[in-house]
Amino acid sequence: MAGLIAALGDPVLSGLWDISTPDGADRRFREAVFEQLPHRFRRPAANKYRQAFSAGGIPAANAMLLDVAAVVQGAVGRIAGNDTELCEWSEKRARDCEKAAASIADQDNAYLVLCEIATRSGIAPPEIAKAMTVAGAVKRMCCVRWWRRQARKYQGRGVEGAAITLHMVHRRAELYASNESVERRAGQKRRNRLMLESCIAVNELGDEYTLAELADLSVSNPKIRRGELMTRMAGFETVAKKAGHVGEFYTWTTPARMHAHMSASGGRNPGYDGTTPRAAQQYLCRQWSRARAALGRLEIEVYGFRVCEPHHDGTPHWHMLFFMAPEHSAEVRRVLRRYALQVDGNEPGAAKHRFTAVRIDPNRGTAAGRLAKYVARTSGGCGMGSVDEDLFGRDP
């Protein structure tokens, strides 16, 4: 590994291997971590390592790299691997499960053995539930497609987790998501498109269409998906006007400790606790379920839309457009504010930034127009020409 990096001619990377204790254990540790990282992550990792080394020596530098290793080792195989390697890895695991299942007659025992294979491979096995029998779980773990789906999911989380740990995702670097994840997603879309273009469907009249042509006529097309969402919003607003209901626009965000970087400067947040965007989204979902239950106990009904959007560092926040009876608006605000501030609600700035509420004024624009830019961003940028901001939330 060291020879490979030195051959790249990068003085930052090649010079890193000069930092070592006499027994070389830390060097071997670095090699193991760097081998897992995508190439574009290695230089930022080397810079962070050198900064930590300058501040606190090898122990501090290795402690920093341990944070990266914790994310990387929780991913599938090598997160630096390409999709072809990932598919080969998945096929091998599926074959291992097939062989193990074939050698065990009892389904319950087979399930336990296959769960062990999945766990050792870094994949969470399917859990037995009402909709998941033991036999069904065993068949899933013997299916290469199940392994590929799981592997791609865990690899994506590992890539983005490493990027956030290395402080690569923020307004001064790579916005919203790492370039590595964006390119991997773009590659996946290209592969899917080629597959759809290569498949032909024939109807009972003998007409032939590629699956790509048919997909473009459905909500798989971002333009159509955005149009349908905007139509539904306009329909909700029309129904609300006829019912005499009012519209309110709310924004929820997460506690400061869940943000990896500062909002204004893009600098590191000293209070960041390592929460991933996925965990932050789960927090928002949990708080929303509590707020929804509280509104149900009060027999208050609301209807509308929720849109999830990332901050500059990938941490999610929600925009919500709800309609309700006018006499319920104050109580809805109170309930939503309560659960938005239920966790760390006394921290500085929480009262101002964690929850905001705005009454929709029909004289200043439609409720659908209020959500237009957020819908446009979440549908591939379609329709951004009709709003006053670009994809990054800035004036064009």
Order of alpha helices (4+ residues) and beta strands (2+ residues): alpha-alpha-alpha-alpha-alpha-alpha-alpha-alpha-alpha-beta-beta-alpha-alpha-beta-alpha-beta-beta-alpha-alpha-beta-alpha
